[in-house]
């Protein structure tokens, strides 16, 4: 029998600008979407660690994150 001792997802997420909006509003909305994503992780009590956060020249964001997979223990992945 096997059991998962620890599990973690590593993702790269690109929060892109919406083309139909003015640039300043699109940047602001992208930041709000990112804040909403982090708030959702907190609400669901998902353990996570932001590894890197890069703002692109166009104002979009690329975020590298390690996060808990379902309710599996994360072990030392987030240390």
Secondary structure, DSSP 8 states (H G I E B T S, - for coil): ----S--EEEEEEEE---TTS-HHHHHHHHHHHHHHHHHHHHHTT--EEEEEEEE-TTS-EEEEEEEE-TT---TTTT-
